[in-house]
Amino acid sequence: MAIVRHGPLAAFVSAVYERAGVPAEDASLLADTLVQADLWGHQSHGVLRTGWYLARLDSGAMNRVTKPRFVTDAGAVAVIDGADGVGQVVARFAAREAIRRAKAHGVGAVAVRDSNHFGTCMYYTRMAAEQGCVMMLTTNGGPAIAPWGGRQKVIGTNPWSVAAPAGRHPPYLMDMANTGVARGKIYLARQRREKIPAGWALDAEGEPTTDPQEAIDGIILPMAGHKGYAIALTVDMLSGVLSGSAFLSAVNGPYKTDLKSGAGHFFTAWDIAAFQPLAEFNTRMESWVSEIKSVPRAKGVDEIFYPGEMEAASDRRQREHGIDLPQDTVADLQRIGGETGVDPGPLLRG
């Protein structure tokens, strides 16, 4: 493992994407989404992915210059064509639109088609929480899950997120895939040269495996059995079918660096002030959090957390002390620096 400061890390990743032809503002956003994931402790969606996005830009599967356009612009509702642009840029544009429409109409619903992988969902739902809204976001992805009872993967991990302000506390940020584990965590285990826990995945023959490569080549199991499968399908229906984007096996994840993604997203924002005064909502959220955290703890548990709280603590800690990156990730960034001519700096030289 290596300790890396978040500022120089973000500057390096941003410079890499600028060198690849991404406009400076977009490159900075892309870098920030990756480094923020690492700060939150979600390394599966952090700078580990730098090379994947770069390869998609180099292959032409993802456009360097992102130009989203409105297909439908109808008050509280919009449909946006991402035109195969950078997923992070498309998602921020759509999130801002959903929030703006919610402020005008009480609710804003924005569907996105032909986008790309955009990192963590909570990066965008947090934007709404910071502006006095509740937001739910769904997105589909490349095949990872088989239909319940099947042996061929055609359904993505299809993550979703819900965020809300929580008064004096960090925002409530729920973000989860519908697999028992995010696929990125399996890639992270491979990067760390670790086995994965039993129950995460099946190999290509449908047998349980603890080998991350066999899991990548095989099937990731849904969370909660058939219930996770049903939620994953619901996410795909909203993000893919309703948005007019690709769905099921027609979607390609960021790991297939030479194929257009076809990923779709669905953003829904609610302006809290349309339901009750924001101050009242925040007070109620504080009481809600207090009751959750005050229940008797199970043996060996030091503290009960609500979604988003652990990430906020990790963010504070790693901003102060640095991000602890796997050595293989650092080596990959060094490789990227050498190939693009961007100096990774002394903090990435090991």
Secondary structure, 3 states (H helix, E strand, C coil): CEEECHHHHHHHHHHHHHHCCCCHHHHHHHHHHHHHHHHHCCHHHCHHHHHHHHHHHHHCCCCCCCCCEEEEEECCEEEEECCCCCHHHHHHHHHHHHHHHHHHHCEEEEEEEEECCCCCCHHHHHHHHCCCEEEEEEECCCCCECCCCCCCCCECCCCEEEEEEECCEEEEEEEECCECCCHHHHHHHHHHCCCCCCCCEECCCCCEECCHHHHHHCEECECCCHHHHHHHHHHHHHHHHHCCCCCHHHCCCCCCCCCCCCEEEEEEEEEHHHCCCHHHHHHHHHHHHHHHHHCCCCCCCCCCCCCCHHHHHHHHHHHHHCEEECHHHHHHHHHHHHHHCCCCCHHHCC
